[in-house]
């Protein structure tokens, strides 16, 4: 083998190893985090975590039942705000708007999507918390809902645009109006994709902390109704992880494990829905 | 160059003798639709020039011509599907039973003028729901099951699908899907059925079935079909229009167009010298 060829082989193998290692790093970061969380969270998690209120300072034990319920309520409000706006906006973009309007709206949505979540929190604080002088579930849900809008909008739009033009024509040729075509053919054809988009948006905001710190605030007790400050898992992790107590650190790990498990499950469900077959086969 | 001295027709495009007798007498037929002075633009580009054409009631009219000659565009103006395209502009008059279609409500018009597309485009629904779709959106009070069966029978598909009406339409073969699309169009009982190269994505056996079907459907409605395939036009149509560069070059009863074309360009096209 001449030296030139040997050098080429070396470069080829070297690059192959490099790219492979980088791919491995990507995967292993996730598994490292998962493993670490499962180890620390696993030994801390117990039934009390899901059923008890946080213990007063100085006492050990207790749980985060109020934060789990609080997160669920916040996400419900967020979904009720973010999904309809994102979904209907996507229908307008994909089906009605001219290319100029669509460009502007898409660009704005992408910017909003990239906006730091703490800014969204500040915005919600100014708009909802400050005028009513009240931290609340509604305010926190509002902040998370705003974050869901651009994610839902952009991906729903993509799935709507992927519905073949021939299906639209088929419906319109039978005398269906534009709205009928959308409601009875296009959205049903794209529903798997849209559902996935909504789930991913949900998973994305489920772990958001910054927008909640000055909207939902936090609460050591149950939050009644929708207009009181409420505990949530991400904010609990933030507060507990920074505390000086070992028992609180333990609880933070447990909360992290629960949150990550929730998000992973949603992601896996979303992928499963999408891969169960695209509802419209390629023409 | 001296096209006119050449034999106009090769053997395989001679229309079948059996039906030609009725075609010869078809000239003064009653007109279901008439197109007059139609000009059409996509943005600044004009694609149809001063089209005049009549569509005879209960006959098959074929539009032939090379790719890009405007035959599909012309077909799509007949149920105003061109309006789904941005920047499309139409001038002229298209009458359906003596009334200008451009003044009518477009959804009502499309119930009366159905369309079948180049590629089968069933909806992602069951076979039954595909056929019932047109009836449902129009709020029909007819008994659904009977109407669906009737349409599937008209489309010669009933026997193949009667035991699997609730399966997805995508489980059918391409040819069956196209017949399903024809059944779907027939369900709303249109007066005119437009077909845009309905067989171009199908195999020869499916094509033969659909051709046979179209000839039978003449009794039910008036048919206008676009085709690339001259043999097909010769086999199934009563009248044929030859289009070139957005103009109707020749429009006559099918046997006449294929045996005694009057324009040298028609002759050149049907003898296979271009297109």
Interface residues (C-beta under 8 A of the other chain):
Chain A: X164 X166 X167 X168 X169 X170 X171 X172 X173 X174 X175 X176 X177 X180 X184 X185 X188 X189 X279 X280 X281 X283
Chain B: X79 X81 X84 X107 X108 X109 X110 X111 X114 X115 X117 X119 X121 X122 X123 X124 X125 X133 X134 X136 X137 X138 X170 X181 X184 X185 X188
